[in-house]
Amino acid sequence: MPYIPGERRAVFDAALEACAAEIANEGELNYCIYKLSTLLIDRIGPSYTKLSMCSSAMEHAKMEWYRKKLAPYEDEKIVEHGDI
């Protein structure tokens, strides 16, 4: 996962926090992810490389989500309930 500098994060954080405050379910989250990628491609133009960039970013974000959020949660539940 590329860690971007703090000053670049600041460009996005307020808009992302506002969006996150409105998302109520999985469908809305899916829509937001899809729409963000679509808006980006609309701005920069489609090509295989650019479309693949969006797909790759989604996959890598998924992997980072698993590594940082889901795996630690599963580890807590193993301690709580025992391993399989």
N, C-alpha and C positions, 0 to 999 in steps of 0.2 A: 504494500500500500504506500503510495507516495505521500510523504508528509510535507505539506506545503507550508511556506513561511507564515508566521502569525499575521503579518500585514495583509497577505492574500486571503487568509481565513476570515479576517474582519470584513472583507468585501462581501462575503457570502453569508456569514453567521446570522445577521439580523433577518434576512429574507428567509433563511432556512428555519429559524426559530418561529417566525410567524406562520410559515407553512405547517410546521410540525404541530403548532397549537391548534390547527384546524382539522388535521387528519383524524378521522374517527374510526377507521377500519382498514382492513387489508386491501380492499378494492380501491379506496382513496389513495393509499400509499402507493399501490401499483400504478395508478393513474399518474400520480405526481412524478414518479421515476420515469415512466414512459414519456410524459409530456415534456419534462426537462430535456431528455435526450432528443426528442423531436424538435423542440425549439432550438437547440444547439445546431442540429443538422440543417434546419431551415436557415439559420444565420450563416453557417460556414459552408454550406453546400454539400451534397451527397457525393461520396466516392466510396469504394470498397474500404479504403484505409480509414476514412472518417466514420463510416458505419461500424466497422470492426472496432474502432476506438471506443465507441459507446458500449458495445457489447462486452468488450474486455473490461472496461471500467466497472460495469455492473457486476461482472463475475468476480473481479478482484475485491470490490466492496463487499460482496457476499462472503468471500473467504475471510476478509478482515472482520466482518461482523461475527462470523463463527468463532474465529480465534479470540477476539476480545470480549465478546458478550455471551455467546451460547455455550462454548466449551467451559468457561468458568462456572456458569450456572449449572451445567451438568455435573461438574465436579462437586459443587455444593450438595446437590441432590444425592450423589453417591455417598457422601459422608453422612447425610441425613437418613437415607433409606438402605444403604448397603449397595454393593456392586452387583452386577448381574451374574 
